[in-house]
């Protein structure tokens, strides 16, 4: 348990207007928005603070999401340290194709590793805004969600005793493997799922980026991706069979496959380095509809998963968090329930838009290696359209960047 600055609604009261389950980007953003409006909340997190501040994951943030954080006083460090990305590169048929999306749209991406964002958000919530957070909790359970008096219970890591917290609202921000989605009674929500039948070997290399932008390698042997994370660390992806064992990918094989799949005339050589993360992700998506049950509101990966194909998950998590945080503040401080009533529908529009883009992009990335010459042909047609038609390029840029959310 991390001690945080005490404030009048200490845990001894066992009552908080909002309990946030999960201290990822979604939960911490909701919690910060609440504290900025002097609404008390309790954040419950199963992992330690050190663990969540180091867990490597996302890095690409859309401009509207950063503006949303900035408006809520949550982007000072990010704006000082994040890289700005204005182009990406596709490599296929042995050639390089630069896609200069900032020139087309006037918008760019920010690259800021997720653990740094989580570190900033925890510090702001716990140390600046005086928020309560309990790390290392176990066996979180939700109760009476469809009544006006829900509660959340958990096992305290120090005492081993069950604690019960009465609340008005629960924000379910506990990611893809949390308990809040599992607390939804069957038949009251609908969960749509999609399995791509594809795996990605996700790698982090202790090596400087090998090019000055994100690179996508479309190759008959499988997709390969290159994404800068910092001047010292680079993320790479290699398409692999779903469920593959990372042990099948020793250092030499990884770098040989990356060289092969990212090869193109005039491309700079890859900067090789020690592999500090190597895990297989099975590409699948889901969407929960509605994202609400009674007093429980789901946000981020708890409500919807988009495989990292289009780098959208953290952005969607932030979009939900802005709407949920603002909706809870309006309800709890002004009695205005419209934001909460509209919450699910307002989130799901962007969620389904990003799901569709993820599908489209998956076919671009994986069609060439599907073993089906028909799919390989249509993949190349999609790429040639993007690079041959200004209208198609503008449409792709808009989806790749994410439509402005007006935050
Ligand atoms: P998180 O980040 O998973 O946080 C949930 C938190 O809840 C905790 N938790 C619990 N707490 C209490 N009780 C329980 N029972 C709990 N069960 C779990 C967890 O420990 C955790 O701290 O969810 P959130 O906040 O919704 O954020 C979602 C993002 O993390 C996720 O969408 C992105 O990482 C996805 N993603 C990417 N998204 C992007 O927008 N751009 C990217 O470039 C990008 N790259 C990626 C990615 C995800 C990846 N992986 C590992 C799937 C790259 C990778 C490799």
Boltz pocket constraint, residues with backbone or C-beta under 6 A from the ligand:
constraints:
  - pocket:
      binder: B
      contacts: [[A, 21], [A, 22], [A, 23], [A, 24], [A, 25], [A, 26], [A, 27], [A, 44], [A, 45], [A, 46], [A, 47], [A, 52], [A, 56], [A, 57], [A, 58], [A, 59], [A, 60], [A, 61], [A, 114], [A, 137], [A, 140], [A, 173], [A, 174], [A, 175], [A, 176], [A, 177], [A, 178], [A, 179], [A, 180], [A, 202], [A, 281], [A, 299], [A, 300], [A, 301], [A, 302], [A, 306], [A, 308], [A, 310], [A, 311], [A, 312], [A, 313], [A, 314], [A, 315], [A, 316], [A, 317]]
      max_distance: 6.0
